[in-house]
Amino acid sequence: MYDVIIIGGGPAGLTAAAYCMRKRLEMLLISPELGGKANYRVHLAGLEGYEHITGEEIVRKFRSEIQYLDFAYLRERATHLEVKLGQPETFVVTTESGKTLTSRSIILATGAEPRRLHVPNEAQALGRGLSYSAISHAPLFWERETAVVGNTELALRSAAELATIARRVVLIAPEGLVDAPLKYKLAKLPNVTILEKHQLVRIHMDGYVTGITIRDPHGHEQDIPVTGVFGELGLKPQSDLVRGLVELNAEGYVKVDDRCRTSRPGIFAAGDVTDSFTEQVLIAIGDGAKAALAAYEYLLVTTV
């Protein structure tokens, strides 16, 4: 039986694993890959050598540490989590190959996936001008032409941030924007164009993003030159493993306290799968450290 099983190999999971190893815990990290969003960079023409993900070097070192200790890493996807009743409870993780692994505690660090745009050239544009996170990559687009796709307050905040640095921001709201104060502030900015009930049809590429095609409510299409596209349709937290086991919020994020503890003792959560503030690598790293230390404290109390 393990002391702790960490599910997810992004910044939060890798940090949690490193801290658990330093506490001499019997631990296992389960993930189909390591690095998570720290593997994702945005490159732009003229800025090919620039990488903007703060904390990437820290994640790289943790990843190397885990890869070296291959006994502590299982390169698979966890497919099921079961609670075995007892005093205290224990947890059984099943992987896609059918392995079953038992642990005294769990750290969930499965992250959140961006909702895709589902347009031609999306896969090719990713990292070549297309981003799903203005909060991470907006600073790259100084004095550039940009587009934001989304209807929610997230899209409004992204457009507002870009408006402070980009030459132009086109906000495309396929279903109409939410009624929020920021919408009316954006409507007054000279470098922001709001297109409600418009659809993104295609992203144009020539090595990097060069433009987009949009369609208005009447079916007329228009090409707009841009070098940056931000898909801000929201994130889908990867919390299905713990659905019904711990408390989730309305959007499906795992609710945690200031020590990354969930509503069920023995299950901790860290990073983008939780309801903590914003999705940033350094915040996920901090969450991973807190979750590992909280799990260690829990094990000190509960392990006989």
Buried (B, 14 or more C-beta within 10 A) or exposed (E): EBBBBBBBBBBBBBBBBBBBBEBEBBBBBBBEEBBBBBBBBBBBBEBEEEEBBEBBEBBBEBBEBBEEEEEBBBBBBBBEBEBEEEEBBBBBBBBEEEEEBEBBBBBBBBBBEBBEBEBBBBEBBBBBBBBBBBBBBBBBBEEBBBBBBBBBBBBBBBBBBBBEBBEBBBBBBBEEBBEEEBBEEBEEBEBBBBBBBBBBBBBBBEEBBBBBBBBEEEEEEEEBEBBBBBBBBBBBBBBBBBEEBBEBEEEBBBBBEEEBBBBBEBBBBBBBBBBBEEBBBEBBBBBBBBBBBBBBEBBEEBEE
